[in-house]
Amino acid sequence: MKRRIFLTTTGMSLALALTAATAAWAENAKLKIGFVGVTSGPAAAWGISNQRSMETRAAWLNELGGVTIGDTTYDIEIVPFDDQKDPKRAIAGMEKMAQDGIHYVVGPNVDDGAAAVRPVAEQNGIMYFPYAFPKSLYEPPASNAILGMVANYQSGPAIYKYLMENKGVKKVAFIAGNESDPLSQRDSGSAAAKALGLEVVSDTVTYQMDTTDFTPVILPVIQTAPDLLVLSGVSPANAPQLIRSARELGYTGLISTETAQDAAVLQEGAGELANGFISVGGASTPELASDTMKEFVTRYTDMFGEYNDESNTKVYALEYIIETLKANPAAIDNVDEFKKTMDTFSAPNPFMVGDAKLSYVGTTSFGQKRQVSVPLVVNEFQDGAFQTLFVAQVD
């Protein structure tokens, strides 16, 4: 009899313990953060890096018990949408976020998509963090978009100046895909190069995005004998093909881009021919990386089996959203409150050593703070991996 009572009591205790544990886990509210960007096709690496960075950091924060904003503790839920680099799908993705009551969205990754979703974001009270460069997205009267990285018109001049001073570059040529993003980046890059006193020997040659044989496209460009060949707005899938074509045609000068790249894709597509290729890297270097950044890389790699250096930058958007909401809990469902907080916002930067801060910048470029502050890290590809060429900062 006593044995039966003991078993019954033990069973009840276990049930109560499980109920209590479930209640404790369930008591956290959900904070949904959206992602609308490209995760398929030639530019997939850009958006995949975004989504994986968000999912890695969200899982980590949830494991630590969630994030406390005001009097409420939240578990972070990432809601992704693949826009396939199609502006119409980007609009559909942002409309889905609005229907789900989401006020903070990371992406889109390209100019067309970021511009297309602007009306939806503004009409539905959504702040979004594009990885797209048109200044009109960030200049008044626009106010809902926040640039999530360093723009090409900020990184380009820094790269050209460095190469002028350290590599003796005097002549530069540009080649771009026949789409708005790369064409826009070509135009601003060419203007910046001329402003620095470089001779632009070619900036009119373009290629279709589905090109497979780049030899006839790139031949007239390298015949102008540039010291530097700039692949404006090049996608990670097209970069190794263009590099290979240029090298196999005998071009021995420098090659660069202002877009982030994937080391694994470069190695697979161009191998040692890609050695010396210069691109914008993630916002961290081994010297800058804090223990938190190192753990982020480990967790990301464990979750997905690989790591993309660009995620050193992509990890920041979610962190900025969360920390700004912590600074002003009223912004949780009111983006006007979020905007009020941006001008004076400052928080410790968990991903960098020392006393680095999270803050919003962009006044010089946009006339208002509509850009996250991340270091400008410029990389050089060498033997399958990126090496830091130099680090700069954007106001």
N, C-alpha and C positions, 0 to 999 in steps of 0.2 A: 504493500500500500504506500509505504513511504517512497519506494522507488518510483511509482507512477506519479506521485506528487512532484518529486524532484524533476522528472523528465518534463512534466507539464510546465513547471515553473521555469525550467531552463529554456524550453521552447518559447514561452511567452517573453522571457528576457531577451532572447535572440531576436524575436520579431520586433520587440520594442526598440532594440538597438538599431536594427536595420531601418525601421521607420524613422528613428531620430536622425540617422545618417543621411537617409534620403531627403528628409525635410531640410537638413542643414545644407545639402548640396543644392536642393531646389530653390532655396530661399533667395539666391542671387537672381536679380533681374537680368534680362538680356539686353545688351546694347549692340544693335546691328550696325555694322559698317559695310558699305557696299564697295564692290570693285567692278568697274565697267572698262574693259580693255581687251586687247588682242591677245589671244592665247592659242591661235592656230594660224597656219600659213607662214610665209617667209619672215614676218616680223614677230613671230610667236614668242621668241625669247624675251622680248621686252615685257610683255604682259605676264608671262609665266613667272618671271622674276618678281613682279609686283604681287601677284596672288600668293605665291609661295612665301614671300617675306611676311605678308600680312598673316597668313595662316600659322606660320612658325611662331611669330611673336604673340599672336592671340592665344595659341595653345599654351605657351609658356606663362603668360599672365594669368590665364584661367587656372593653371596648375598651382600657381602661387596663391590662389584664393579669389582671383578677380581683381577688378580695379574699383576703388571707392571714389565716387564723384558726389560731393555734397554728403548727404546722409544715406546714400544708397550704394550698395556694392553690386557691380555688374560683372557677368561673364560676357566676354566679347565673342560675337558671332560674325564671321565674315560671309557676306552674301555675294558670290561672284557671278559675272555675266560676260561671256565671250562675245565681243562685238565683231570679231572676224575682220577687223580693220575696215569696217563698212559704216559710214556715218549714219545710215538709216538704222542699222542694228544698234549703234551706240545710242541713238534716240530711244529706241525700244527698251534698251537696258536701263537708261535713266528714268524712263517712265515706270518701269517695273520697280525701281528703287522708291520712287514717289508713292506708288500704290502700296508698297510695304511699309510706308511711314519712315523711311530711312532719310536722315538729314545730312549724312556725311559719307562721301563717296570718293574713292581713289580711282584716278583715270579720267578720261581715256589717255591712250599712249601716243596718239598722232594728232596733227593739227586739224584735219577735217573733222574727226570725231569730237574733239574738244570744242570746236566752234559750233558744231551741230547741236550739242546737248545744252548749250548755254541757255536758250529760252526755257527749256524744261526745268533746269536747275533754278533759274531765277523765279519762275512762276510757282515752284513748289517748295521754296525755302530749303535748297540743298547747297551746301558748300562742297566743291569738288576740287580734287588735287590732280590736274592733268600733267602729263609729261609731254607737253606740246609748247611750241614757242611763240605763236603770234602775240604780239604785245597787246593787241586789242582785247584779249581775254583778261588782261590783268590791269589795264589802264582804266581810269574813270571814263565813262560811268559804270563800266563793269566792276563787280565787286565780289562775286561768288566763287571765282576761280583762284586757286593758289598754286603757283608753279612748284612742282615737287622736286625739281633738280636745277642744275645750272643750265642756262640757255646757250644755244650755239653762238649767239651774238655776244655772249659773255666769255665763253670758252675759246671761240675761234681766235679773237685778237690775242688772247693770252698765249695760245699755242703758236701762232704766227710770230709773235714777238720773241718768244723763247727760241724758236728755230732760226730767226734772223740773227739773234745775238750769240747763239751757241753752235749753230750748224752752218752759218753763212748763207742761208736761203735768201735769194734775191728775186727769183721768178717762180710764180705759182700758177697752176692750172686747176680748174674745177670740172668735175663731171657729176651729173645728177640723174637720178631716175625721173621719168616723166610723170611725176605726181606732185601735188601741191607742197607736201612736206619737204622733200629734198630740193625742189625748185626754190622754195622760200629760203632754205638754209644756204643754198648756193648763192642766191642774190645778196643775202646779208654777209656771207663770208667773203664774197668778191669785194663788196663795198668796204669791209673792214680791212682787207688786205691792201687795197688801194690807199686807204687812209693812213696805213702804217708805212707807205712808201714802197710796197712791193709792186713788181711788174706782173700784171695778170695777163698771161699769154694765151689763155683759153678759158672761156666760161659760158660757152653756148652749146656744148655737146651734151646730149641726153640719151637715155636708153629706156626701153620699155621694161616694166617691172618683171615680165615673164621671159626676158632674154636669157638664153642659155649659152650663146656664143658671143662673148664680149670682145673678141679680137677686132672685128671691123669697127666697133664703137670706140674702142680705146686707142686704136692706132693713131688717128689724127691728133689726139690729145698729146700723146707722148712725143709725137714728131715736133711739137713746139718746144721740146727740151726744157721742161720745167725742173726746178730744183725740188719742188714740192708738188705732189699730186694730191688734191683733196677730193675724197669721195663724199660728197655732200649728202647728208641724211641717209647714208647707206644702211640697208637692213642687215642684220646678222647673217642671213642666208646668202645675200649677194656679195658681201664684202670679200670672202675668200676667192670667189670667182673672178672679181675685178682685179684683186691683187695678183692672182695667178696669171691672168692674161697680161697684165702690165709687165711682170717679171719675165714671162716667157717671150715677150716681144723685145726684151733687152733693156727695159727701163731700170736704171740703177739708183734713181733719186729716192727721196723720202716720200712716204705715203701716209696720209692722216685722214681722220674724220672727227666730227664733233659729236657723233652718236656713240652710245655705249655698245660694246661688243661682247661676244661670248668666246672665251679662250678655247673651249672644246670644239666649237664650230670652226674657228680659224685653223686649229691644228688639223682637224679632219679634212677640211676643204683645201687648204693651201700648204700646210706643213711648214717646212723651213723657209718657204718663199714668203711667208708672212712675218718673218723675223724683222724687227725694226718698225712694224706698223704701229702708228700712234693713234690712240683713241682716248676718249673721256672714260675714266674708270669710276668705280664705286667710291663713295665719300669716306674712304678709310684706307689706311696703309698699315702695314705691321707696326710702324712706329706710332701711329695715332690710335690704333685699336685698343679699347679698354677690355677688361676681362669680360664685361657684358657682351661686347661685340664678338669676342672670341667664342663665347658660349653660344651666341646666336648662330654663328657659322656652323658650329658643331651640331646644334639642334636641327638646323635647316638641312644639313647633310644627312643626318640620321633619318629625317622624315622623308627626304626625296631622293637619296642616293647620290646626289651631286650638289655642287654649289656654283652659283653664278656671281662673279665679282660685282656685277651691277647691283646685286641685292644689298651691297654696302650702302648704296643710296636709297634703294627702294624700302628699306626697313624704316625710314624716317617718317613717312606720311602718317602711318597709324599712330606712331608715338606723338607726333604733333597734335593730332586730333584729340587723343586721350588727355594729354597734359594741358591743352588749352581748355578742355571741358572741366578738368580738375580746378583750373584757375578760376573758372566762372561756371558753376553748375547750372545756372539758368540757361546756358547755351545748349543744354542737352536736347532740347526740341525747339530752339529759337536761334537761328543762325545770325540774326541781328546782334544778339548778345555775344556770339562768337566773334563777330567783326569788331565789336567794341573792345574786346580783350586783346586783339592782335597787336595794336600799336605799342602796348607796354608789356606784352607777354615776355617772360623769361623763365626758363626752368633748366635744371642741370641736364647736360647731354650725357646719357648713360653709355653711349657708344664710343666716346672719345676719352682719352686720358686727360688728366689735368682738370682745370676748372672751366672747360668748354661749356657753352650754353646753347640751349634751343631758343631761337628767336626768329621773328619774321623780318625779312629784308625785302629789297626790291625798289626802294624809293628812287634810286638813281635811274633804273631802267624803266619803271612804270609810274612814278609819281605817287606811289602808295605802297604800303607793305603787303605785297601779295606773292611772296616767294619764301620757301623755307630756307633757312641758312644751313647749308651743308658745304663742306670743303670741296673745292674744285681739284680733283685728283686726275692728273693726266698720266696715262700708262703707255708703255712700250711693250709690244709683244715680243717674247724671246723664248724659243724652244718649248712651246706648249703652254706658256704661262705669261701673265702680265707682270711687268716690273714698273715701279713708280718712276716716272720721269721728273715730275715736279708737282708741287701742291700750291694752290693759291686760294684766295677768298673773294667772295662776291658781296657787294654792299646791296 
